[in-house]
Amino acid sequence: MPTTSARRRRGTLLALAAVSVVAMAAVASAPLSAIASSPGARVSYAYERSDAQIANPERGLYTPFQSTDDITDESLQEVVASGRTIVHFDIDLSAYLTRHIDRALRDSIHNAFELLRKYGLKGWIHISYSPNFDPNGPGGPYRTICLDTEAIYPDVPSTVDTSLEWVQTHLRELKDILARNDDAIMGFDAGIIGEWGEWHCSAHGLLAPGTKEQVLKALLDNLPADRQIALRHPYDLFRERIDRVQGPDVTWSDASSRLTDYQDCYASEQPSDEGTWVTDLANDPHADQAEISLLKGQIGILGENHIVGGNACRSSARSTCPVAVTGERANTGEPTSADPFPLQYDAPELPNMHFTYLNGKQEGTANQDYQDGGCWDDITKKLGYRLRLTHADLPAAVVPGATAHVEIDLANDGWASIVNPRPVFLVLDGPGGAYRIPLQADPRSWAAGEHATIDEDVSIPPDAAPGDYVAALWLPDAADVLRGKPAYSVQLANVGTWDAAEGYNVLGGIGVRASAPPADPAAASPELAASGLPGELPAVAVALSALALTAGGVLLASARRSRRGRQGL
């Protein structure tokens, strides 16, 4: 049992939170315990928006690495210090073109994932036979534009990829280790084919019709089934023969489709973004504006339930804030194929396509232009999801084993939704411990630019110990091995609500009472009667201040210290 002093400390802190909250509703004279004794009493909270940068999982800027060997304690410490949560890295198969994957590479992959978990990061994986390809290297210069997908070009080195048979073998050999580590994987580039694994200039005919589909099938068969695979060229996503690889009942816009889009040279100098927006390889580097606009619109639909992202490439006349973020068009009139930068007519591109991630490099890239143009802060905050609390309506008190109703309103100010599965819990944290109550809400449905409401009846655990509890919203990782790591939990963009020690978002306070409250609240509490509050108290409207939430956070910490003291910790 808690000591008297521990109970008094918790009561004082909760009263502090209650006073700072309830005073705004002109009912400061009623202690929270009295309100909590009232039949059907509820408390309504309003939350303050935060404008801070938030390092949330599976969104934002990424840091690239060339191979798993580059992932070390030191390199990941720098990633964490930069406020990023995504690492983009290659599984380098350049030494395995015509031989089996060995223990050394498996160990390197395993160690990379262990380090990602250690530092609370996720990996976006690119499997390539030529991650360090240099078109001007020995024997070069080599061709980097290959218009005929069925041709074998003599000026493309044979080492940029390998045969279909070896591709299939290597993916089968990687299947088990990737499956064991899928908790630390955000998603995949398709990789594999051609120079840098960018799906152009294959030395072994891997882009030929029929062969390309076999490569894609091998990827779908061997990469973890709950992770998406991003294709280099958007036009590939919408071709019927690509759709058929996933089966007759899956189309590109279905949430069940595992194929998405990675724009490898976003906002480059060429109108086609170095081949991204060609509508067929045969028309590179020219691009038809009408067809590009259609593709961009389709990517926007795809991005509603898929992870879309890219790598901002070289600075160009198109790498401007109006094109990427604000939507203020630099040109007027109808777009034409003669326009040197036609994609600006689809602005703002990043929010319209629901970008979730982007490379973090700035110097000499389009990102530097966004920094100079004043929209970099918007980009870093709004890539992916940015969720915040607006209001909550909670019971003032609950009874163990009973049902209680909660309403929690949120807004998504980001450019995309959460895409990978993620559970949602209501947490009651107090003298009896932390009770984590699963909710039915699916945060993947909380769309960009929209509001969402959690409106549910929850079952209070029958063994919940009486006392005053902090109520919190918890969005941890879906994987059990990561669930207890706060770095993998979603922080909501509010002032004073984040409990970094546990990964909770504090909502307010809820009392747990041993039995149902009496019918007459005045009889239960002379203080309530003296406060002048009506006998029937269906709701208490509360403007939740930062002070209240701070006090609630102190209460939560105090309750934890008390529990640890009782446990001898």
C-alpha positions as CSV (number, residue, x, y, z in Angstrom):
1,M,0.0,0.0,0.0
2,P,1.2,3.5,-0.6
3,T,2.4,5.4,2.4
4,T,0.4,8.2,3.9
5,S,3.0,10.7,2.8
6,A,3.0,9.3,-0.7
7,R,-0.8,9.5,-0.9
8,R,-0.7,13.1,0.4
9,R,2.0,14.1,-2.2
10,R,0.0,12.6,-5.1
11,G,-3.2,14.3,-3.8
12,T,-1.4,17.6,-3.5
13,L,0.0,17.4,-7.0
14,L,-3.3,16.3,-8.5
15,A,-5.1,19.1,-6.7
16,L,-2.5,21.5,-8.2
17,A,-3.4,20.2,-11.6
18,A,-7.1,20.4,-10.8
19,V,-6.9,24.0,-9.5
20,S,-5.0,25.2,-12.5
21,V,-7.5,23.6,-14.8
22,V,-10.8,24.0,-13.0
23,A,-10.1,27.7,-12.1
24,M,-10.5,28.5,-15.7
25,A,-14.0,27.1,-15.5
26,A,-14.8,29.1,-12.3
27,V,-15.1,26.0,-10.2
28,A,-11.7,26.1,-8.5
29,S,-13.3,25.8,-5.1
30,A,-14.3,22.2,-5.8
31,P,-11.5,19.7,-5.2
32,L,-11.1,17.1,-8.0
33,S,-11.9,14.3,-5.6
34,A,-15.3,15.9,-5.1
35,I,-15.9,16.2,-8.8
36,A,-14.8,12.7,-9.3
37,S,-17.4,11.5,-6.8
38,S,-20.2,12.9,-8.8
39,P,-22.4,10.5,-10.8
40,G,-21.6,10.8,-14.5
41,A,-19.2,13.7,-14.0
42,R,-16.9,14.4,-17.0
43,V,-14.0,16.7,-17.7
44,S,-13.4,18.4,-21.0
45,Y,-9.9,19.4,-22.0
46,A,-8.5,21.7,-24.7
47,Y,-4.9,21.5,-25.7
48,E,-2.4,24.0,-26.9
49,R,-0.7,23.4,-30.3
50,S,3.1,23.1,-30.3
51,D,5.2,24.6,-33.1
52,A,8.4,22.6,-32.1
53,Q,10.4,20.3,-34.3
54,I,9.5,16.7,-33.2
55,A,11.6,13.6,-34.0
56,N,8.8,11.1,-34.6
57,P,9.3,7.6,-35.9
58,E,9.0,6.7,-39.6
59,R,8.7,10.3,-40.9
60,G,10.9,13.3,-41.7
61,L,14.5,13.6,-43.0
62,Y,16.7,10.6,-43.4
63,T,20.5,10.1,-43.2
64,P,22.0,7.9,-46.0
65,F,24.7,5.2,-45.6
66,Q,26.4,3.3,-48.4
67,S,26.4,-0.1,-46.7
68,T,25.6,-1.9,-43.4
69,D,29.3,-1.6,-42.5
70,D,28.9,2.2,-42.2
71,I,26.3,1.8,-39.5
72,T,28.2,2.2,-36.2
73,D,27.6,3.5,-32.7
74,E,29.3,6.8,-33.7
75,S,27.5,7.3,-37.0
76,L,24.1,6.6,-35.4
77,Q,24.8,8.9,-32.4
78,E,25.2,11.7,-35.0
79,V,21.9,10.7,-36.6
80,V,20.1,10.9,-33.2
81,A,21.8,14.3,-32.4
82,S,20.5,15.7,-35.7
83,G,16.9,14.9,-34.7
84,R,16.3,12.3,-37.4
85,T,14.7,8.9,-37.0
86,I,15.3,7.3,-40.5
87,V,18.5,5.8,-41.9
88,H,18.6,5.0,-45.6
89,F,21.2,2.4,-46.3
90,D,22.3,-0.1,-48.9
91,I,22.6,-3.9,-48.6
92,D,25.7,-4.0,-50.8
93,L,25.8,-7.1,-53.0
94,S,28.7,-5.9,-55.2
95,A,30.9,-8.7,-53.9
96,Y,28.3,-11.4,-54.5
97,L,27.5,-11.0,-58.2
98,T,27.9,-14.7,-58.9
99,R,28.3,-16.2,-55.5
100,H,26.1,-17.0,-52.5
101,I,25.7,-14.6,-49.6
102,D,28.0,-15.6,-46.7
103,R,28.1,-15.3,-43.0
104,A,30.1,-12.0,-43.1
105,L,27.3,-10.1,-44.9
106,R,24.6,-11.7,-42.7
107,D,26.5,-10.6,-39.6
108,S,26.9,-7.1,-40.9
109,I,23.1,-6.9,-41.7
110,H,22.3,-8.3,-38.2
111,N,24.6,-5.8,-36.4
112,A,23.2,-2.9,-38.4
113,F,19.6,-3.7,-37.3
114,E,20.7,-4.2,-33.6
115,L,22.3,-0.8,-33.7
116,L,19.1,0.8,-35.2
117,R,17.1,-0.6,-32.3
118,K,19.7,0.6,-29.8
119,Y,19.3,4.2,-31.0
120,G,15.5,4.2,-31.7
121,L,15.8,4.4,-35.5
122,K,14.2,2.7,-38.5
123,G,15.9,1.7,-41.8
124,W,14.8,2.4,-45.3
125,I,16.6,-0.4,-47.2
126,H,18.1,-0.3,-50.7
127,I,19.5,-3.6,-52.1
128,S,22.0,-3.0,-54.8
129,Y,24.8,-4.6,-56.8
130,S,26.5,-1.3,-57.6
131,P,25.9,1.3,-54.8
132,N,29.3,2.9,-55.5
133,F,29.1,2.9,-59.3
134,D,31.2,5.6,-60.9
135,P,30.3,6.3,-64.5
136,N,33.7,8.0,-64.9
137,G,35.6,5.2,-63.2
138,P,38.2,2.9,-64.8
139,G,37.2,1.9,-68.3
140,G,34.7,4.8,-68.5
141,P,33.0,7.0,-69.1
142,Y,30.0,4.7,-69.0
143,R,26.5,5.1,-70.4
144,T,23.9,6.3,-67.9
145,I,20.9,6.8,-70.2
146,C,19.6,3.5,-71.7
147,L,16.4,4.0,-73.8
148,D,16.0,0.5,-75.1
149,T,15.0,-1.7,-72.2
150,E,15.7,-4.9,-74.2
151,A,19.2,-3.8,-75.5
152,I,22.5,-4.9,-73.9
153,Y,24.7,-1.9,-74.1
154,P,28.5,-2.5,-74.4
155,D,29.3,0.7,-72.5
156,V,27.4,-0.4,-69.4
157,P,29.7,-2.5,-67.2
158,S,28.6,-6.0,-66.4
159,T,29.1,-5.4,-62.7
160,V,26.1,-3.0,-62.2
161,D,23.8,-6.0,-61.6
162,T,23.6,-9.7,-62.2
163,S,21.5,-12.4,-63.9
164,L,17.8,-13.0,-63.0
165,E,18.8,-16.4,-61.5
166,W,21.3,-14.8,-59.1
167,V,18.8,-12.1,-58.2
168,Q,16.2,-14.7,-57.2
169,T,18.8,-16.7,-55.3
170,H,20.1,-13.7,-53.3
171,L,16.6,-12.5,-52.4
172,R,15.8,-16.0,-51.1
173,E,19.0,-16.0,-49.1
174,L,18.1,-12.6,-47.5
175,K,14.5,-13.5,-46.8
176,D,15.1,-15.0,-43.3
177,I,17.3,-12.3,-41.9
178,L,15.0,-9.5,-43.2
179,A,12.0,-11.2,-41.7
180,R,13.7,-11.4,-38.3
181,N,14.4,-7.7,-38.4
182,D,11.3,-6.3,-40.0
183,D,10.5,-4.4,-36.7
184,A,13.4,-2.1,-37.5
185,I,12.5,-1.7,-41.2
186,M,10.4,1.2,-42.4
187,G,10.3,0.1,-46.0
188,F,12.3,-0.8,-49.1
189,D,13.5,0.7,-52.4
190,A,13.0,-1.9,-55.2
191,G,16.8,-1.5,-55.9
192,I,18.5,-4.5,-57.6
193,I,18.3,-3.4,-61.2
194,G,21.0,-1.5,-63.1
195,E,23.4,1.3,-62.1
196,W,23.1,2.1,-58.4
197,G,20.0,-0.1,-58.3
198,E,17.9,2.7,-59.9
199,W,16.1,0.7,-62.6
200,H,18.0,2.0,-65.6
201,C,20.9,0.6,-67.7
202,S,20.8,-3.0,-66.7
203,A,23.8,-5.1,-67.9
204,H,21.7,-8.3,-67.8
205,G,18.4,-7.4,-69.4
206,L,16.6,-7.1,-66.1
207,L,14.4,-4.3,-67.4
208,A,13.1,-6.3,-70.4
209,P,9.3,-6.9,-70.4
210,G,8.6,-10.1,-68.5
211,T,12.0,-10.1,-66.7
212,K,11.3,-6.9,-64.8
213,E,8.1,-8.5,-63.5
214,Q,10.0,-11.6,-62.4
215,V,12.4,-9.4,-60.4
216,L,9.5,-7.6,-58.8
217,K,7.8,-10.9,-57.9
218,A,11.0,-12.1,-56.3
219,L,11.1,-8.9,-54.2
220,L,7.4,-9.3,-53.1
221,D,8.0,-13.0,-52.3
222,N,11.1,-12.5,-50.2
223,L,10.9,-9.1,-48.5
224,P,8.7,-8.9,-45.3
225,A,5.1,-9.0,-46.3
226,D,4.1,-6.1,-44.0
227,R,6.5,-3.6,-45.6
228,Q,6.1,-1.6,-48.8
229,I,8.5,-1.6,-51.8
230,A,9.1,1.7,-53.6
231,L,9.6,1.7,-57.4
232,R,12.0,4.2,-59.1
233,H,9.6,5.2,-62.0
234,P,6.0,6.2,-61.2
235,Y,4.9,5.0,-64.7
236,D,5.8,1.4,-63.6
237,L,3.3,1.6,-60.7
238,F,0.3,2.1,-63.0
239,R,1.0,-0.5,-65.7
240,E,-1.4,-3.4,-65.8
241,R,1.3,-6.0,-66.0
242,I,2.9,-4.7,-62.9
243,D,-0.5,-4.7,-61.1
244,R,-0.9,-8.4,-62.1
245,V,2.3,-9.4,-60.2
246,Q,0.4,-8.8,-56.9
247,G,-2.5,-10.9,-58.0
248,P,-5.8,-10.2,-59.9
249,D,-7.6,-8.7,-56.9
250,V,-5.0,-6.0,-56.0
251,T,-4.7,-2.7,-57.8
252,W,-2.2,0.1,-57.3
253,S,-4.4,2.3,-55.2
254,D,-5.5,-0.4,-52.7
255,A,-4.2,-0.1,-49.2
256,S,-3.3,-3.8,-49.6
257,S,-0.9,-3.0,-52.5
258,R,2.7,-3.2,-51.3
259,L,4.1,-1.1,-54.2
260,T,4.8,2.6,-53.8
261,D,6.9,5.5,-55.1
262,Y,10.5,6.7,-54.4
263,Q,11.6,9.8,-56.3
264,D,15.3,9.4,-56.5
265,C,16.2,12.8,-57.9
266,Y,13.4,15.1,-56.8
267,A,13.5,18.7,-58.2
268,S,16.5,18.1,-60.4
269,E,17.5,20.3,-63.3
270,Q,16.0,18.1,-66.0
271,P,12.2,18.4,-66.5
272,S,12.0,14.6,-66.0
273,D,13.8,14.7,-62.6
274,E,16.6,12.6,-64.0
275,G,14.2,10.1,-65.5
276,T,11.5,10.0,-62.7
277,W,8.7,11.6,-64.8
278,V,9.4,10.1,-68.2
279,T,6.2,8.4,-69.3
280,D,8.3,5.9,-71.2
281,L,12.1,5.4,-71.2
282,A,12.0,6.1,-74.9
283,N,11.1,9.8,-74.4
284,D,13.8,10.8,-71.9
285,P,14.8,13.5,-71.2
286,H,11.7,15.1,-72.7
287,A,8.4,14.8,-70.8
288,D,4.8,15.4,-71.7
289,Q,3.2,17.8,-69.2
290,A,-0.3,16.4,-69.4
291,E,0.9,12.8,-68.8
292,I,3.2,14.0,-66.0
293,S,0.3,15.8,-64.3
294,L,-1.7,12.6,-64.5
295,L,1.1,10.7,-62.9
296,K,1.5,13.3,-60.2
297,G,-2.2,13.1,-59.4
298,Q,-2.0,9.3,-59.2
299,I,0.9,9.5,-56.8
300,G,-1.2,11.9,-54.7
301,I,-3.9,9.2,-54.5
302,L,-1.3,6.5,-53.7
303,G,0.2,8.7,-51.0
304,E,-3.0,8.6,-49.0
305,N,-2.2,5.1,-47.8
306,H,1.3,4.5,-49.0
307,I,4.8,5.8,-48.0
308,V,5.9,8.2,-50.7
309,G,9.3,10.0,-50.4
310,G,12.5,10.7,-52.2
311,N,15.9,12.2,-52.5
312,A,16.1,16.0,-53.2
313,C,18.7,16.3,-56.0
314,R,20.7,19.1,-57.4
315,S,19.7,22.7,-57.1
316,S,17.6,23.8,-60.1
317,A,15.2,26.5,-61.3
318,R,12.4,24.3,-60.1
319,S,13.7,23.7,-56.5
320,T,11.8,26.6,-55.0
321,C,9.4,26.9,-52.1
322,P,6.4,27.9,-54.4
323,V,6.9,24.6,-56.4
324,A,7.6,22.4,-53.4
325,V,5.5,23.8,-50.6
326,T,3.4,26.9,-51.0
327,G,1.8,26.4,-54.4
328,E,2.4,29.9,-55.6
329,R,2.9,29.4,-59.3
330,A,5.9,31.1,-60.9
331,N,4.2,30.9,-64.4
332,T,0.7,31.8,-65.5
333,G,-1.4,30.4,-68.2
334,E,-1.8,26.9,-69.4
335,P,1.2,24.6,-69.2
336,T,2.8,23.5,-72.5
337,S,5.3,20.9,-73.4
338,A,7.8,23.7,-74.3
339,D,7.8,24.9,-70.7
340,P,11.3,24.1,-69.3
341,F,10.0,23.3,-65.9
342,P,6.5,22.1,-66.4
343,L,6.1,20.3,-63.1
344,Q,5.6,23.6,-61.3
345,Y,2.0,23.5,-62.5
346,D,1.4,20.7,-60.1
347,A,2.5,22.7,-57.1
348,P,2.6,22.4,-54.2
349,E,4.2,19.1,-54.9
350,L,5.3,17.7,-51.5
351,P,1.9,18.1,-49.8
352,N,0.0,17.1,-52.9
353,M,2.0,13.8,-53.2
354,H,1.9,13.2,-49.4
355,F,5.6,13.0,-49.0
356,T,6.6,11.2,-45.8
357,Y,10.4,11.4,-46.0
358,L,13.2,13.2,-47.8
359,N,17.0,13.2,-47.6
360,G,18.6,15.6,-45.1
361,K,21.6,16.8,-47.1
362,Q,21.5,20.5,-47.9
363,E,24.7,21.8,-49.3
364,G,24.5,22.0,-53.1
365,T,21.0,20.4,-53.3
366,A,17.5,21.5,-53.7
367,N,17.2,21.4,-49.9
368,Q,19.5,24.4,-49.7
369,D,17.2,26.3,-51.9
370,Y,14.3,25.5,-49.6
371,Q,16.4,26.6,-46.6
372,D,17.2,29.9,-48.4
373,G,13.6,30.3,-49.6
374,G,12.2,30.1,-46.1
375,C,10.2,26.8,-46.3
376,W,12.6,24.4,-44.8
377,D,11.1,24.6,-41.4
378,D,7.7,23.7,-42.9
379,I,9.2,20.8,-44.8
380,T,10.9,19.3,-41.7
381,K,7.8,19.6,-39.6
382,K,5.2,18.5,-42.1
383,L,6.8,15.5,-43.9
384,G,4.7,12.6,-43.0
385,Y,2.2,12.9,-40.1
386,R,2.1,15.6,-37.5
387,L,-0.6,14.7,-35.0
388,R,-1.9,16.9,-32.2
389,L,-4.6,16.9,-29.6
390,T,-7.4,19.4,-29.9
391,H,-10.0,18.4,-27.3
392,A,-10.8,15.4,-25.0
393,D,-13.8,14.5,-23.0
394,L,-13.0,12.1,-20.2
395,P,-14.8,10.6,-17.2
396,A,-13.8,12.2,-14.0
397,A,-13.8,8.8,-12.3
398,V,-14.2,5.2,-13.2
399,V,-14.9,1.9,-11.4
400,P,-12.7,-1.3,-11.8
401,G,-14.4,-3.7,-14.2
402,A,-16.9,-1.1,-15.5
403,T,-17.1,0.5,-18.9
404,A,-16.2,4.2,-19.5
405,H,-16.6,6.4,-22.5
406,V,-13.8,8.5,-23.9
407,E,-13.7,11.1,-26.7
408,I,-10.4,12.3,-27.9
409,D,-10.2,14.7,-30.9
410,L,-7.0,15.0,-32.9
411,A,-5.8,16.9,-36.0
412,N,-3.2,15.8,-38.6
413,D,-1.2,18.9,-39.7
414,G,1.3,16.8,-41.7
415,W,1.4,16.0,-45.3
416,A,0.7,12.2,-44.9
417,S,-0.8,9.7,-42.5
418,I,0.8,7.0,-40.5
419,V,1.2,4.1,-42.9
420,N,2.7,1.2,-41.1
421,P,0.4,-0.5,-38.5
422,R,0.5,1.1,-35.1
423,P,-1.7,0.4,-32.0
424,V,-3.4,3.0,-29.8
425,F,-3.8,2.7,-26.0
426,L,-5.5,4.7,-23.3
427,V,-3.1,4.6,-20.3
428,L,-4.1,5.0,-16.7
429,D,-0.8,5.6,-14.7
430,G,-0.9,5.9,-11.0
431,P,-0.7,4.2,-7.6
432,G,-1.7,0.7,-9.0
433,G,0.8,0.9,-11.9
434,A,0.2,1.6,-15.6
435,Y,-2.9,0.1,-17.0
436,R,-2.7,0.1,-20.8
437,I,-6.2,-0.2,-22.3
438,P,-6.2,-1.0,-26.1
439,L,-8.4,1.2,-28.3
440,Q,-10.0,0.3,-31.6
441,A,-8.8,3.4,-33.4
442,D,-6.4,2.9,-36.3
443,P,-4.1,5.9,-36.7
444,R,-3.6,5.0,-40.4
445,S,-7.0,6.5,-41.0
446,W,-6.1,9.9,-39.6
447,A,-5.6,11.6,-42.9
448,A,-3.4,14.5,-43.7
449,G,-5.1,17.9,-43.2
450,E,-8.1,16.3,-41.4
451,H,-9.5,15.9,-37.9
452,A,-10.2,12.5,-36.4
453,T,-12.0,11.5,-33.2
454,I,-11.5,8.5,-30.9
455,D,-15.0,7.9,-29.6
456,E,-15.1,4.6,-27.7
457,D,-16.3,2.7,-24.7
458,V,-13.3,1.2,-22.8
459,S,-13.2,-1.5,-20.2
460,I,-11.5,-0.5,-17.0
461,P,-9.3,-3.4,-15.8
462,P,-11.1,-5.2,-12.9
463,D,-7.9,-5.2,-10.8
464,A,-7.3,-1.4,-11.1
465,A,-6.3,-0.1,-7.7
466,P,-8.2,2.9,-6.3
467,G,-6.5,6.2,-6.5
468,D,-5.8,9.2,-8.7
469,Y,-4.4,8.5,-12.1
470,V,-2.9,10.4,-15.0
471,A,-4.7,9.5,-18.3
472,A,-2.6,9.4,-21.4
473,L,-2.7,8.5,-25.1
474,W,0.0,6.0,-26.1
475,L,0.9,5.2,-29.8
476,P,3.8,2.7,-29.5
477,D,5.4,0.6,-32.2
478,A,3.5,-2.4,-33.4
479,A,6.4,-4.8,-32.7
480,D,6.5,-6.2,-29.2
481,V,10.3,-5.9,-29.0
482,L,10.0,-2.1,-29.6
483,R,6.9,-1.4,-27.7
484,G,8.6,-0.5,-24.5
485,K,11.0,2.0,-26.2
486,P,9.7,5.6,-26.0
487,A,11.8,6.6,-29.0
488,Y,9.4,4.4,-31.2
489,S,6.3,6.0,-29.7
490,V,4.5,8.9,-31.4
491,Q,4.7,12.3,-29.8
492,L,1.8,14.6,-30.4
493,A,2.4,18.2,-31.3
494,N,1.1,19.8,-28.1
495,V,2.6,22.0,-25.3
496,G,3.2,20.2,-22.0
497,T,1.7,16.8,-22.9
498,W,4.7,14.7,-23.7
499,D,6.1,12.2,-21.2
500,A,9.4,11.3,-22.7
501,A,10.3,8.7,-20.1
502,E,7.3,6.5,-21.0
503,G,6.4,7.7,-24.5
504,Y,2.9,8.8,-23.4
505,N,0.9,11.9,-24.3
506,V,-0.8,13.1,-21.1
507,L,-4.5,13.8,-21.5
508,G,-5.5,14.7,-18.0
509,G,-6.6,13.0,-14.7
510,I,-9.0,10.2,-14.0
511,G,-9.9,8.8,-10.5
512,V,-10.3,5.1,-9.9
513,R,-12.9,4.5,-7.3
514,A,-13.5,1.2,-5.5
515,S,-17.2,1.2,-6.2
516,A,-19.8,3.3,-8.0
517,P,-20.2,6.8,-6.6
518,P,-23.3,7.5,-4.5
519,A,-26.4,9.1,-6.1
520,D,-26.1,12.3,-4.1
521,P,-22.7,14.0,-4.7
522,A,-23.4,16.6,-1.9
523,A,-23.8,13.7,0.6
524,A,-20.5,12.3,-0.6
525,S,-18.7,15.6,-0.3
526,P,-19.5,18.5,1.9
527,E,-16.9,20.5,-0.1
528,L,-18.8,20.0,-3.3
529,A,-22.0,21.1,-1.6
530,A,-20.3,24.2,-0.2
531,S,-18.8,25.0,-3.6
532,G,-22.1,26.0,-5.0
533,L,-21.9,23.6,-7.9
534,P,-25.2,22.0,-9.0
535,G,-26.0,18.6,-7.6
536,E,-26.1,17.2,-11.1
537,L,-22.7,17.7,-12.8
538,P,-22.9,16.1,-16.3
539,A,-19.7,17.8,-17.4
540,V,-17.0,20.2,-16.3
541,A,-15.7,22.4,-19.1
542,V,-11.9,22.7,-18.7
543,A,-9.3,24.7,-20.7
544,L,-6.2,22.6,-20.0
545,S,-3.2,24.9,-19.4
546,A,0.5,24.0,-19.7
547,L,0.7,24.4,-15.9
548,A,-1.9,21.7,-15.5
549,L,-0.1,19.3,-17.7
550,T,3.2,20.1,-16.1
551,A,1.7,19.3,-12.7
552,G,0.2,16.1,-14.2
553,G,3.6,15.1,-15.4
554,V,5.1,15.8,-12.0
555,L,2.3,13.7,-10.5
556,L,3.1,10.9,-12.9
557,A,6.8,11.0,-12.0
558,S,6.0,11.1,-8.3
559,A,3.7,8.1,-8.6
560,R,6.5,6.2,-10.4
561,R,9.0,7.1,-7.7
562,S,6.5,5.9,-5.0
563,R,6.0,2.6,-6.8
564,R,9.8,2.1,-7.2
565,G,10.2,2.8,-3.5
566,R,7.7,0.1,-2.6
567,Q,9.4,-2.3,-5.0
568,G,12.8,-1.6,-3.5
569,L,14.1,-0.2,-6.8
